[in-house]
C-alpha cells in the first residue's frame, strides 16, 4: 500500500500538536483534531486486546484519511503468536511482499496477569522521506501508549533524547535509553556490513523488569 507523504506529514503534525495551545492551523484538514483535546489511553500494562483497541482508537482520532488510518492501524485478526509458548504477539504493517518496507510490533506478555509488559517496535531504515515519517509516527504512537500522561513535548523530548533527531555519521551512535514515569525507552540501531537497516524501539514497565 502506498501512503501519500503529505498525508503522513499532516498525521505527524496533528499528533505532536494535539496538545498545542495554538488555536489555528494552516491545514484545514487538521483543524478539528488540533483544536480538540485528544484522549489517550495507554496500552502498556493492559491486556493485548486493550492495547490493540487503544492503538486503533488513537490512530482513528488523529487521522481522517482512510488510507493512512488503515496503514497505521492494527487488524486484530492478524495479530499472531510468535511461538507455541504464547509469550509474544506480533503484527506486521505495510506491504508484506516487500520485507524491506515492513514495520513490526512485538507485544511481550506477562503470563501472570496476561498484560503487555514490554513492547518492541521494528522500523526499517531508509533514506526515503515517507519511510522516515512513518517511523517517527509509529514511534510516537508506541510512546503515547506507554504513558498516557505525556504531552506532545514529553513525547518529542523522549525521541530527541534517544538520539533519533541527531545527525550522526556513525549509525552505531544512533542509540539511547530514557526512563520517565517508571517506563524505560530504548532505541537500538540494527547494523549489517556497517549499514543501518533498521531501528528497534523498546518500551517497558520497570516494575516488570529486573531494572
Residue pairs with C-beta under 8 A, 6 or more apart in sequence:
1 67
1 70
1 71
1 94
1 95
3 67
3 68
3 71
3 130
3 134
4 65
4 67
4 68
5 129
5 130
5 133
7 63
7 65
7 67
7 68
8 68
8 130
8 133
8 134
8 137
9 133
10 27
10 29
10 30
10 65
11 62
11 63
11 65
11 68
11 72
11 137
12 133
12 136
12 137
12 140
13 27
13 30
14 30
14 33
14 34
14 62
14 63
15 62
15 137
15 140
15 141
15 144
15 152
16 140
16 152
16 155
16 156
17 25
17 30
17 34
17 152
18 33
18 34
18 37
18 38
18 62
18 152
19 37
19 38
19 151
19 152
20 34
20 152
22 34
23 35
24 31
25 31
25 34
25 35
29 64
32 64
33 61
33 62
33 64
38 58
38 61
38 62
39 61
40 54
40 58
40 144
40 145
40 148
41 50
41 54
41 57
41 58
41 148
42 54
42 144
42 145
42 146
42 147
42 148
43 50
43 51
43 52
43 54
43 55
43 116
43 145
43 146
44 51
44 116
44 117
44 118
44 119
44 145
44 146
44 147
44 183
44 203
44 204
44 205
45 115
45 116
45 117
45 205
46 54
46 115
46 116
47 114
47 115
47 116
48 79
48 89
48 107
48 109
48 114
48 116
49 76
51 107
51 116
51 145
52 74
52 76
52 79
53 76
54 145
55 73
55 74
55 141
55 145
56 73
56 74
58 141
58 144
58 145
59 69
59 72
59 73
59 141
60 69
60 73
63 69
63 72
71 93
71 94
71 134
72 93
72 137
72 138
72 141
74 91
74 93
74 105
75 91
78 91
78 92
79 89
79 90
79 91
79 107
80 89
80 90
80 91
81 88
81 89
81 90
82 88
82 89
82 90
82 106
86 109
87 108
87 109
87 111
88 106
88 107
88 108
88 109
89 106
89 107
89 109
90 104
90 105
90 106
90 107
91 104
91 105
92 102
92 103
92 104
93 102
93 103
93 104
93 105
93 138
94 101
94 102
94 103
95 101
95 102
96 102
100 124
100 126
101 124
101 126
101 131
102 124
103 121
103 122
103 123
103 124
103 134
103 135
103 138
104 121
104 122
105 119
105 120
105 121
105 122
105 142
106 119
106 120
106 121
106 122
107 116
107 119
108 116
108 117
108 118
108 119
108 120
109 115
109 116
109 117
110 116
110 117
110 208
117 204
117 205
117 208
117 209
118 202
118 203
118 204
118 205
118 208
118 209
119 142
119 145
119 146
119 202
119 203
119 204
120 200
120 201
120 202
121 138
121 139
121 142
121 200
121 201
121 202
122 190
122 198
122 199
122 200
123 131
123 134
123 135
123 138
123 139
123 198
123 199
123 200
123 201
124 131
124 135
124 197
124 198
125 131
125 190
125 196
125 197
125 198
125 199
126 132
135 199
136 159
136 164
139 159
139 164
139 201
140 155
140 159
142 201
142 203
143 150
143 155
143 158
143 159
143 185
143 203
144 150
144 155
146 183
146 185
146 203
147 154
147 180
147 181
147 183
149 181
150 158
150 180
150 181
154 180
158 178
158 180
158 185
159 165
161 176
161 178
162 175
162 176
162 177
162 178
162 185
162 186
162 187
162 201
163 173
163 174
163 175
163 176
163 187
164 174
164 187
166 173
166 174
168 174
171 189
171 191
171 194
171 195
171 196
172 189
172 191
174 187
174 189
174 196
174 199
175 186
175 187
175 188
175 189
176 186
176 187
177 184
177 185
177 186
177 187
178 184
178 185
178 186
179 185
179 206
182 205
182 206
182 207
183 203
183 204
183 205
183 206
184 202
184 203
184 204
184 206
184 209
184 211
185 201
185 202
185 203
186 200
186 201
186 202
186 203
187 199
187 200
187 201
187 202
188 199
188 200
188 201
188 202
189 196
189 198
189 199
190 196
190 197
190 198
190 199
190 200
191 197
204 211
